[in-house]
């Protein structure tokens, strides 16, 4: 049985009114307080070749009974990513050993043992889907001495052996800070991108993430990954709308850039259920455009910033951008990523309060 999330329960609370005390169920109260999505939460569907590729990928998934994070998490960009050859798979189980307040994945102190057949099953799924770029994401496995690193390595190698032309991206946990396990994982691993998400700005670690996670520990993992494999593209992601300020987002990006992160995504946090952390705010699209500009000025080689952006958004195209290709925000834009490189008059209004134009780079 999973460990209950710590953020809310169904107990009743009492509120005083002029006509006497009223009993209010906590679930009903929190549901009533949930913010409605702003008008700019919209995207466009792919057309032409991208639509055809999406249809083909979807047929493969359903015909072979495959499971992807894209569908199970109801990602708003599934048409866009599948239509451009990217899909995301989660390995190492369906529950996590941590209980971050933003995450919909179930929590257990001691999950089921790892599936020894998973590497082969994952390789078959990637092959059958026919994608060109696969993101392999993981749950935290603090119950394992190496955080699951050996298993992740087996999965990546199995996919590469069966599908050598597929670009591979590992969205890894922090391995509980185990740098030795990280080294064992990355040695000669056939990856294009190593990703690890800091999730939020440093000040909000204790509010958003499990106590075993921290911005500092994430920075250590990202820095060490770059040191171990300097040729790898290093990537991270920040959620906004959990209590941060615009300035703190810029400062967090600076910290990421200083440890060698080159690819970055920024997106809006959405509350999975009434039990999870409530949304604090919905920054307007023009703010996402300012963050996009700030990141580029800092020296990030690939950026995706927008309300609907998720950490694996256009992952294959983002890697191509980092290698000198066209920015994802100008490449058949669907509106999920917002940038001054591709201005949209409906979303980008004049913004008199600009973010600072000088940013530290390395």
C-alpha positions, 0 to 999 in steps of 0.5 A: 500500500502506498504511503499517503501524501502529506499535504492534505486529508479529508477531515472536516474544518470549522468555519464561523459565519453569521448564522453559526458554525459550518462544517466544511470538508477539506476535500471540498474546500481545496477543490473549490480553491483550485485556480481555473486555467487561464485563456492562454492554455491552448496549443495547436495540433500538428498537420501534414507529415507530423500528423501522419507520424502521430497517427502511425505512432499512436497505432503502434502503441495501441496495436502492441499494448505499449505504455508511455508517460506521454499518454498516461500523464495526459501530456498536452504535447503528445501530438506535437512530440509523437508527430516529431518522433519523440516519446517518453517511457518510465522505468523501474516501477510505477511507484516512487520511494519519495513523496514530492508534493507536486507529483502524481506518481504513487509513493511506497517505502519499499516498492516491488523488486525491479523487473529483470525483463524490463530492459528487453521489454523497453527495447521492444517498445521503443522499436515497435513505436518507431520513434527517433528519440526516446526519453527514458525517465525513472522513479526514485529508488532510494530502497536500492543501494545504487538508486537503480543506476545499474538497472537504468544502465541495462535499460539504456544499453538494451534499447541501443543494441536493438535500436542503434539509430534512436537518440537516447535521453535519460531523465535520471533521479538524483541517485540519493547523491551517490556519485559513485553510482552515477559514474558507474551508470554513465561510463560509455553509456550510449546517450545523447542527453543526460537530464535531471530536473531541479523542479523548483527554485532553491527556496521552495525545496522544502515546500515542493520536493521530498526532504531527501531532494534538494536543489544543491544535491541536484546541482551536484549530480548535474555538475558531476555528470558534465565532468564525467561525460563532457561531450553529453548534452546536460539538461534540467527543468524548472516548474513555475507557479509554486510560490517563486518570484520571477527573479528567483527563476532567473537566479535558478537558471544562472545556478544551472548554467554555472554547473554546465547545464546547456538545455533547459525547459520551463513550464507551468505547474498544474495540480494533479489533484486536490491533495497535491500542492496548490497552484500559486500563480499562472505567469503570463506568456510574456514572462515565459518569453522573458525567461526564454530570452534570459536563458539564451543570454546566459548561454543555454544552447537550447531553450523551451519556455512556456505554460504548456512546456514539460521537461521532455517537450520536443526532446529530440528537436531540443537536442538538435537545437543544442547541436546548432539546429533551428530553435524549437520555438520557431520550428513549426510552432504550436504555441506551447513554447513562447519566445521573442524569437517567434512573437505571437501578438495574441500572447506577447504584449508589451512588457514594461517591466523587463527582466535584467538584461545582464546575466552571468555566463560560463 
